């Protein structure tokens, strides 16, 4: 079961990293579309927001998996591997998992109603605003999955370079 969770998280993280390219393209295109074409700049902005929300939701977990986020290792890298594993488990049990559950629980009404209504962007009326809110659940699920993995089998992370 945990192996499947690990593979799912890795697949989401590996896929989400490619969102950086269309996000950059959306940012680049907004100005010429607004000033020269005089159309589609708001749609491009809305698409960029959706992609960015999904990118951020996955990147928090990606950074955690790589040991570049939520890891204060200036001192801890000198600790023996066993102590680092214990600290990782404690961090997952006392920080990551409770926070992920809070994110999922606290956002449930807002996210669920937005998904059910297929909420549009308030300023433009463009579809897809509900994906921004659903990204909160993606963030919470990825964090929860990673917390459970760290609790069960803390992986040895390479120090940030």
C-alpha positions as CSV (number, residue, x, y, z in Angstrom):
1,X,0.0,0.0,0.0
2,X,2.7,2.5,0.9
3,X,4.6,1.5,-2.2
4,X,1.6,2.6,-4.3
5,X,1.4,5.9,-2.3
6,X,5.1,6.5,-2.9
7,X,4.7,5.8,-6.7
8,X,1.6,8.0,-6.9
9,X,3.3,10.9,-5.2
10,X,6.4,10.5,-7.3
11,X,4.3,10.5,-10.5
12,X,2.4,13.6,-9.5
13,X,5.6,15.4,-8.5
14,X,7.4,14.4,-11.7
15,X,4.4,15.5,-13.8
16,X,4.0,18.8,-12.0
17,X,7.5,20.0,-12.6
18,X,6.7,20.3,-16.3
19,X,4.0,22.9,-15.4
20,X,6.8,25.5,-15.0
21,X,7.1,25.8,-18.8
22,X,3.4,26.6,-19.6
23,X,3.3,28.9,-16.5
24,X,6.3,30.9,-17.9
25,X,4.6,30.9,-21.3
26,X,1.4,32.3,-19.8
27,X,3.3,35.0,-18.0
28,X,5.2,35.9,-21.1
29,X,2.1,36.0,-23.4
30,X,-0.1,38.2,-21.2
31,X,1.5,41.5,-22.1
32,X,1.6,41.0,-25.9
33,X,-1.9,39.6,-25.9
34,X,-3.2,42.6,-23.9
35,X,-1.3,45.3,-25.8
36,X,-1.0,44.0,-29.3
37,X,-3.7,41.4,-29.8
38,X,-6.1,43.1,-27.3
39,X,-7.7,39.7,-26.6
40,X,-7.2,36.6,-24.5
41,X,-4.8,38.1,-21.9
42,X,-7.3,37.5,-19.1
43,X,-7.9,33.9,-20.2
44,X,-4.1,33.4,-20.3
45,X,-3.9,34.9,-16.8
46,X,-6.6,32.6,-15.5
47,X,-4.9,29.5,-17.1
48,X,-1.6,30.6,-15.5
49,X,-3.2,30.8,-12.1
50,X,-4.7,27.3,-12.4
51,X,-1.4,25.8,-13.5
52,X,0.5,27.7,-10.8
53,X,-1.8,26.4,-8.1
54,X,-1.3,22.8,-9.2
55,X,2.5,23.4,-9.5
56,X,2.7,24.9,-6.0
57,X,0.6,22.1,-4.5
58,X,3.0,19.5,-5.8
59,X,6.2,21.5,-5.3
60,X,5.9,21.6,-1.5
61,X,5.9,17.8,-1.4
62,X,8.6,17.6,-4.0
63,X,10.9,19.8,-1.9
64,X,10.1,17.7,1.2
65,X,10.9,14.5,-0.7
66,X,14.2,15.9,-1.8
67,X,15.2,17.2,1.6
68,X,15.2,20.8,0.5
69,X,12.2,21.9,2.5
70,X,11.2,21.5,6.1
71,X,14.7,20.2,6.7
72,X,17.0,22.1,9.0
73,X,20.1,20.1,8.3
74,X,23.0,22.4,9.1
75,X,23.4,20.7,12.4
76,X,21.4,17.5,11.8
77,X,23.6,16.4,8.9
78,X,26.2,15.6,11.6
79,X,23.8,13.3,13.5
80,X,24.0,9.6,13.0
81,X,21.5,8.1,10.4
82,X,19.4,6.5,13.2
83,X,18.9,9.8,15.0
84,X,18.0,11.6,11.7
85,X,15.4,8.8,11.0
86,X,13.9,9.3,14.4
87,X,13.7,13.1,13.8
88,X,12.1,12.5,10.5
89,X,9.5,10.3,12.1
90,X,8.8,12.8,14.9
91,X,8.5,15.6,12.3
92,X,6.0,13.6,10.3
93,X,4.0,12.5,13.3
94,X,4.0,15.9,15.1
95,X,4.0,18.3,12.2
96,X,3.4,17.1,8.7
97,X,0.5,14.7,9.2
98,X,-1.5,16.9,11.6
99,X,-0.9,19.9,9.3
100,X,-2.0,17.9,6.3
101,X,-5.2,16.8,8.1
102,X,-5.9,20.3,9.1
103,X,-5.5,21.6,5.5
104,X,-7.9,18.9,4.3
105,X,-10.4,19.4,7.1
106,X,-10.4,23.2,7.2
107,X,-10.8,23.5,3.4
108,X,-13.4,20.8,3.0
109,X,-16.5,23.1,2.7
110,X,-14.8,25.7,0.5
111,X,-13.2,23.2,-1.8
112,X,-16.2,20.8,-2.0
113,X,-18.8,23.5,-2.8
114,X,-16.5,25.0,-5.4
115,X,-16.0,21.7,-7.1
116,X,-19.8,20.9,-7.0
117,X,-20.6,24.3,-8.5
118,X,-17.7,24.1,-11.0
119,X,-16.9,27.6,-9.9
120,X,-15.8,30.1,-12.5
121,X,-13.2,32.9,-12.1
122,X,-15.1,35.8,-10.4
123,X,-13.6,38.6,-12.5
124,X,-13.7,37.0,-15.9
125,X,-16.4,34.3,-15.7
126,X,-13.9,31.9,-17.3
127,X,-14.3,28.3,-16.1
128,X,-11.7,26.5,-13.9
129,X,-11.6,28.5,-10.7
130,X,-12.6,25.4,-8.8
131,X,-9.3,23.8,-9.8
132,X,-7.5,26.5,-7.8
133,X,-9.4,25.5,-4.8
134,X,-9.1,21.8,-5.5
135,X,-5.3,22.3,-5.6
136,X,-5.6,22.8,-1.8
137,X,-6.8,19.2,-1.5
138,X,-4.0,18.0,-3.8
139,X,-1.5,19.8,-1.5
140,X,-3.1,18.2,1.6
141,X,-3.2,14.7,0.1
142,X,0.4,14.8,-1.1
143,X,1.5,16.1,2.3
144,X,-0.5,13.4,4.1
145,X,0.9,10.7,1.9
146,X,4.5,11.9,2.3
147,X,4.0,12.2,6.1
148,X,2.8,8.6,6.3
149,X,5.7,7.4,4.2
150,X,8.1,9.3,6.4
151,X,6.5,7.9,9.5
152,X,6.7,4.3,8.2
153,X,10.0,4.4,6.3
154,X,12.0,7.7,6.6
155,X,14.2,7.9,3.5
156,X,17.8,9.1,3.7
157,X,17.7,12.5,2.0
158,X,20.6,14.0,0.2
159,X,21.7,17.4,1.6
160,X,20.6,20.4,-0.4
161,X,23.2,21.6,-2.8
